[in-house]
Amino acid sequence: MPVKTLTIDGQLITSPKDQTLLDAARAHGVKIPTLCHLDGVSDVGACRLCLVEIAGSNKLVPSCLTQVAEGMVVTTNSARLLEYRRMIVELLFAVGFETTAPATALAVRRARQLGLRNFSMLVSHVLVPPAMEMILASPGNRVQGFLAAGHVCTVMGYEMYDELAARFRVPIVVTGFEPIDLLEGLLMLVEQLEAKTFRVENQYVRSVQREGNRHAQAAIAEVYEVCDRAWRGLGVLSRSGLRLRPDYQDMDADRRFPASTTASVEPRECRSAVVLLGLLRPDACEAFGTRCTPEHPLGAPMVSSEGACAAYYRYSRPAKPRGERSETLGS
């Protein structure tokens, strides 16, 4: 088997070429702290506790996701890393859709197992189906179908979409993220619309099962409970978020540090709500590309690289003069 030679904390070692730094270090008796890493579960690097330094780079990298490389010089224990880890363990951010919730749930569970007292979680997880329902039920809704996010459905499955598809008479296709996935997902949506059928289909069969990942769902259910959640641009949506269950509320940063969190205020000129509802093209917004850019975003769709405004900013053709372009997505 091909091997790589590298140095970890001054120790020259050899490692299989497809091994991670974390596994290579452990194989040679070098301890790197982790929270979300569990044997048999795919690593996502959510806790960031296993960060290490690599010579020649100022960037700290997660050892659980970084593969060994020939000649690599790695430091696992330095003043910089110790300070960063202290900060990480004191306060972790639990952010994202159902996709990231299993990893943060595992981190909470692991912290409890270790008896940590200086561990807090600021939870801002959100759930996809309530947002989809709000969009479909909104006045003037023009959404005719959904490409359901493949990474969310990998965790949660897609059984919960059956009722939405039937009640609102919209096709929903679980779709992956490669260009061919998106094209096939769109084709499947169009075929349903032409046939006037309204069901849930799975394009992303290589990753998604109807029931999802039961182990991941069990971890979420153990640590979190459903709650109302404020969405940027949309307001508070009922039962659209997750919060720590009472048994874990001693780790809730909102309770431990109530003065450290503040409500976000959406800028008045931001029109992210109508963009999210599919009623406005991003480039029809007056602030688009000028006062609102990925480097200086006003609203959620420009913050994330997956957001509609950020995608338009990066990939759309130059806009027509304002008087010539259409104002709505369906025009």
C-alpha angles and dihedrals in degrees: 000000000000112000137196127221117218142149124246117185091339093310116121109221141167124225139176108269094241095051123111122237089247093055092042091051093048092047088060098043098261111138120217117180119239139177109177098035113105126168111253094022121099112252120242101171092233100146095048089206093121094061116142137184123248119200113250094028130085090201121098111225131201107250092208091064102032117091122217118261133196113272094006115158111207132188117196100173123045138130090259093052094045092053092047092049092050089054092045094051092047094055130011125182116228101198135155143046126307087292095078098032096088092057094049090045090054090049091053092047092048092049089054091049090052092048094236115179099181096059123108133170125209101203123206103151117151133198125230105214097061090052091049090050092050091052093048093047096046119111112263093017111175100177109124099179145355136232098212113218111259096210092054091048092048086066103031104026120221106266090107091064095062093081093047093050092049097042097046096031096234129135116237121198121190103223140187127224107247115102091250090051092054093046093050091046091053091048091052090050093049092048090054092047092050091048091045092234123143114198141121117263131182118225093164095068094147090068111015130071123187093246094041123211107330093190092055091046090051091054091051093048092050096053106026139048129197118263142162113278136194113234120201108251095006105060126221115343119197116248092352101126146049131240133178116277118244091260089062101035092108084075094051109118091201089062098038096044106023093164093053098071128065134183115258118240118214113225111249094236093053111106097186092128094065090042090053090048091054093243099114134042110233093234090055090067114103092226096048114123094357115055091008120054135141088262092050107022124183097193145020098267089061096043098065122056085227092056121112094239093048091048092050090048094052104035113019123103117254109288122252118245108289094253092056104045126087119252100211134052094242098050 
